[in-house]
């Protein structure tokens, strides 16, 4: 049986942390930024952890 291919899009979007969780960037920070407040844009810059409910899906996509 052939090897499983990992999802190329997911490879670029997620990073594994030392504790084994997944790190991701926040959405809504790519365009139409004029109407968003500086506080909102600043908070969108930070990375966050993938929700526990979605970790299984990420692991499946990345073959981890």
Phi, psi and omega in degrees: 000139182289162177291153177282142177266136176278153182289117185296324179293320181291327179301324183279341188258338185238145178231136180276137179271172181296329181275358177096001176276174179249136178258144179217162175269160179272153180276175175070030179234027184251328180204173187053055183269350184293325182276351181270141182288155178303323179297317180295317180294323179296317180291331179287341179292328185289153173270162179218171180268147175292141180298145181304325182294335182261353185298322179299320180294319179295316178301321179293318181294325185260002178063032183265000000 
